[in-house]
Amino acid sequence: MGVSENARLVLEKRYLIKDADGKAIESVDGMFQRVAGAIAASDLLHDKNADVERTKKTFYDMMTNLEFLPNSPTLMNAGRPLGQLSACFVLPVEDSMDEIFEAIKQAALIHKSGGGTGFSFSRLRQKGSTVNSTGGVASGPISFMKVFNMATEAVKQGGTRRGANMGILRVDHPDILEFIDCKSNNSEINNFNISVGLTEKFMNAVESGGDYELVDPHTRKVVQKLRARDVFERIVDAAWRNGEPGIIFLDRLNRDNIVPSQGEIESTNPCGEQPLLPYESCNLGSINLTKMLKEEDGVYSFDWKKLERTAKDAVHFLDNVIDANKYPLENIDRVTKQTRKIGLGVMGWADSLLRMGIPYNSQEAVALGEKVMKFITACGREESAALAVQRGAFPLFEESILPQDTPQRNGTISTIAPTGTLSIIAGCSSGVEPVFGYVFIRNIMDGTEMVEVNPILREELEKRGLYSEGLMRRIAKEGTIAHIEELPEDLRRVFVSAHDISPEDHIRMQAAFQRGTDNAVSKTVNFRHDATREEVAEVYSLAFHLGCKGVTIYRDGSRSEQVLNIGKVN
Ligand code: UDP
């Protein structure tokens, strides 16, 4: 099968079964056999005579053709004793010592199994308020986040992958100002992504220039009023400085809460794409869009029939994962199976646009993105309805806000994940992100350098007789081909990289995919180093008005350890 050397290395390091000496005793093919078999076997729970071999072959082909991949924990753990298959969890943090430390323990169990956890700390009483049982003073949400962080740090040594956390605080919590700056100058919260939970009331006060109230969650009393614009500017300033906090729009998440009877959605998973109720978990999977194209006389376009078939098989796969999963807690097992949410998304979007010759930052790309994602969700819904006939609707279907005419097996269908590892395995651009850089110079251990070129760019340049190593080095150095004037105009227009695309165009693409997605979209809006705070603020407002569920921004060079660098690979 066609996995690259890079992909093979990643799989060997983390995913394949190893012996006591750490040597892989499973091949890449063996891994896909294991996963396909374990997930197909769930069919038997609903039909004793199910043709499991046939389903296994469908799942195996889809994965080995790199058309669809489930999230990493499924690849690592399916068909193995640990058996935890989900990437996303949200745990409640209640305002008592017992419950806080219970949440830490639960998070540790989840991290050990490769899952990431999200928490809202909004229910914890404010720093400095009294603790009844001791007469002491409460230390507040941020101090407890440091304890969660330490536990994550310790567990990550022995786990399958780095445990990740999301920490949310509502904008009306009295400790909000401390929260906004809590990651600015220390590493005590380095295992968290943080986001401020914004309310529409707050956003309206920002726009009208008014005040808003801070409420102590313990006493439910208003303790202070702040000018909304000041707080908004402070969030913008912190994000401009080092990319955090992000923001999420809580009212919008709750408008799409399919079972409001079960309580409010307070948090998402670590990368923000999956809002969940407390104790809910979700498994994700992504379709590689570059494999959904067909070619005719050198012209690429979507093969809608193939995309439909793949989306339907993927929904079958992800629904089976819910039953094959071994949940880290009894409560998570129960709550997850009440709504049976799945998160089908995409990767390779930017690469697909390159193939089709459509610039990422064009109206055509935005319209096509929305169309593709709406199509995937609609096909997924059809499959989920078909599964419901056979297997029954999810238990809370009648209580849900979903249209009641067609029972559904799954409460939600779609989510757009970052696909950090999956896109390496599939060898395509990640999620719905634009290509970050087209050429990288990689230093090999013996001092030699290797030039890595985006395969679609290489093909195009070779076809036109324009490929040379000198040109590649120049692209690596400049980070973009947009300014290389001797290259044809059409290439410079289509082969745009993250920094050639305006932040507004990043958000427009995020909003387009959001319109076709039940859950949320993982996306980072890239800013140039010299971007201003005002530009960041404008993008936040645009995201609010275009219906995004949250925003993460990153200004180039604003953190000392940056994961992606133009022109150099760490
Ligand atoms: N995640 C995690 N630790 C990691 C990477 C990811 O816990 O090191 C979780 C987290 O909830 C994230 C989700 O997995 O939002 C999906 O991330 P991604 O799509 O990058 O994962 P992949 O399946 O590609 O490994």
Residues whose N, C-alpha, C, O or C-beta is under 5 A from the ligand:
A	BS01	UDP	P70 N71 S72 A87 C88 G114 G115 G116 R161 R162 G163 A164 N269 P270 C271 A417 P418 T419 G420 T421 L422
